[in-house]
Each structure stands twice: as structure tokens, then as C-alpha cells.
Amino acid sequence: MSRHSSLMGVSLVTCLLVSATTLAESANSTAPSPVEVLYLFSRSTPETYDIQTYDVDPSYGDSTMAGTVSVNVPSNSYCSLVPRADDHYVYLFCAYGTGGTVLQVYATDSSGVPQDSPIQTVKLKTAVFPFLIDPNGTLAYAAEPLQQRSTVPTLPRFGIWAFALDAKTGMATGPPTLSSITSPPLDGLCNIDNYFADPSFSLIGFNLDGTQLIDAWGCDGKDDSVDYYYTQTVNQKNGALGPPVATVGDWSSFEEYSRVTFTPAAILSFENQGDEGAANELDVYWSNAKLNFSCTYTMLDACSFSSGITTDRTGLFIFFSTYTGGIEVTRLNMNKKEIEPVGIPLSDPIETFSVDDRLIYSSPTLSWNGDYVIPVYVFDPGTGLVTNNGAGITLPSEGYSLIPALRY
């Protein structure tokens, strides 16, 4: 897993989690189809972010620019854009060190485009980050360092704050409440005697129904690192969190590492031995962190001879990155304790999936004419079939965050 270098660093672990853009389906089959939305979020000046909104055709992958809005932010702030599950509101969350935190709430139009002016601005005196909205859209959480080891000779502590969000207006109601205080485990690299780096804390996401929050402590040594993952039960009425329960962790040492992926179906732990000829392995755990089965070359070559995995949002399909550059598509079968090859391989690394798993957005690539392009694939979440119609979104530069949403 990429290191949690600080609270401001976004965890890059490939975690299939339900966040603000959770899996959602219309309760009424006769209702209009939702709009597939993709936000491209980037800093244009020290005090401005641009939000480009695209509507994407889920049957072909073609995209239409729906609108662009520039938003003002504090200087030297770190910002994230988080859509609510129905995408009627998006939340611009900016933390800027000792200056505190600013939360701006924007309403969106029928195409998902944020309107020019925020409907609410909330200022906090301390810097908290990131901003995670639960699948129901009524709670959000952020973390704040309460005590750092570098200034106090003891283990650091982080507080997890709960925000109440109005289900109709989208606005934050009342000041956030401190729901939990957490410290790193007292073993290994997180021990108080290890002074290579302060342990760092990250909020990762939610399970499918929002009843559990997943978070992690990360600790660094001279040439190695380790991450400890936990779940905390969520009281969906008042936002209170239960005590942390340990799940599967990961580690890195020199060129060897393991990565943990949380899915609604299982917890996946991919171990890479750091060499193309090494026997890598994928361990599949139940959601309670009990080992179900392991996949090696005896079950599927991709489990041993790949450099890493990505999963769709349901956790049913696993995409193996091969050393030759392609992406092999497989299916997770928990009942048979097997991983089965399906579909057609992809040629581009996967950046993210659409909220309903009908589209795959690949990492930006440099085209023959010098433009950065996001390849867009059509994905069948029932069969695992991937279709490349040559669709793509051209970027003015490479430095954009891709944020999918589904506008109902």
C-alpha cells in the first residue's frame, strides 16, 4: 500500500469501498435513467480549482462536456471534491494547515454540473481531512491530528469527526461531533521507540450499507512499512462510532509488498515478491478477516504472474495487471473457492469504475498528437465482458482527479 505520509496524503491503496459515490439503483424501474457523470477536478491557480463535468453514454462510452465551473479556495490548501450518492450536491472540502478547514456545498443541475455559488460555506478552526460521505448521504466523517509524536514523546492520536448532512437540502447541520479517538497499535514499526516517521492515520471508506467505517494506521521503518486496517461500526442515527476491530493488514520491504483491497464480497490481499519470476499470491478473506482460500499459479496463472490487482465496485470481478502491460479479467467465486478467467483483456491500466460498474475509466495516456486522453471502456457487470469502442476524454493536461458520480 502507498504510504500514509501525512493526514493530507490521499491513500492510494486500491480499496474497493463504498464512499460518496456508492452503488445505487433506482427504486422505481419506470423512473428516468440516471446520468453517468464524470468530474475532472484540478487546481488551475493557487486559489482556484476547476471542475469539468462530463455526461458519459454508458452503452458506448462517448462523453459530452456538460459544463465547467471555477471555484475559489484558500491559498496553499489541499482540496477534494465529493459527490453525494444521488449527485444532487457536491462537497468541496479544503484543509490548509494551521488555517483550518473550509467546506463548501454546491447544488448541481440535471446534468450534474455544480452551480456557480455554494449554497453553504462552513469554516472550521482546525485542519481535518479527508471528507467521506456515507452511502445514505446523511453522515460524513473527517480526521484530525490531536497529538503528534514529533512534538510529544508519546504515541500520536487522531480524532474522527462526524458531520450531519440534511437529506433534502444537502447542507451540514450543526457543528461536527467528535465520534472517536484512535491511536496506533503498540507493536512493530508503530512502537514508540521507532523514530523514522510518525505513524499516520487515514480514513478509507464504508462498507456497502454504511454500517461500518474502514480506517488505517500506517507506520514506516528504514526500509519497510506496515499498515493496519480496522473497521468501526457506524450508528447511522447519530454518527457515533464503535471501537476499532482489526482486519487484514499489508506491508512492504524493499521491492516486496502486499496490498489489501476491501470489497463487498471479500477482502483481497495480493502479495508481490518484487520480481517478474517470483511466485506472487492472492489471498481471499471473508469480511470478518478469516482466510477463505489462496490463489497461486496452480489455480490461475494470473494470481502468480501479475504485478497487482484492481476490482470492480461489487468485488465480483478481479483485474490482474500483467508484466506485459495487459489487464486480464477474472471472476471471484467465493462458493467454489476459485478465481475464474472471463471476458477480454484490456490494454490500459484502470483508473476507476463508474458508480454502477457500467464504465471503466483508464489512466490518462499520451496520444500521438500530444494530448492526454482518458480511454473509456464499456463494462458488463453481469458477464465481465469489456468492450472498447475507441471512446475517450481529452484532457488539457495530465494533472486531473477523476471522480465518477450517478445523477438521479
Sequence and secondary structure as in RCSB ss.txt:
>XXXX:A:sequence
MSRHSSLMGVSLVTCLLVSATTLAESANSTAPSPVEVLYLFSRSTPETYDIQTYDVDPSYGDSTMAGTVSVNVPS
NSYCSLVPRADDHYVYLFCAYGTGGTVLQVYATDSSGVPQDSPIQTVKLKTAVFPFLIDPNGTLAYAAEPLQQRS
TVPTLPRFGIWAFALDAKTGMATGPPTLSSITSPPLDGLCNIDNYFADPSFSLIGFNLDGTQLIDAWGCDGKDDS
VDYYYTQTVNQKNGALGPPVATVGDWSSFEEYSRVTFTPAAILSFENQGDEGAANELDVYWSNAKLNFSCTYTML
DACSFSSGITTDRTGLFIFFSTYTGGIEVTRLNMNKKEIEPVGIPLSDPIETFSVDDRLIYSSPTLSWNGDYVIP
VYVFDPGTGLVTNNGAGITLPSEGYSLIPALRY
>XXXX:A:secstr
     STTS   S    B SS     S TTS   EEEEEEEEEEETTEEEEEEEEE TTT  EEEEEEEEEE  T
T EEEEEE TTSSEEEEEEE GGG EEEEEEEB TT  B SS SEEEEESS  EEEEE TTSSEEEEEEEEE TT
TSSS  EEEEEEEEB TTT  B S  EEEEEE   SSGGGSTT  SS  EEEEEEE TTSSEEEEEEEEE SSEE
EEEEEEEEB TTT  B   EE   EEEETTEEEEEEE SS EEEEEE SSTTS  EEEEE TTS EEEEE TTT 
HHHHSEEEEEE TTSSEEEEEETTS EEEEEEETTTTEEEE S  BSS EEEE TTSSEEEE  EE TTS EEEE
EEEE TTT  EEEEEEEEEESSS  EEEEEEE 
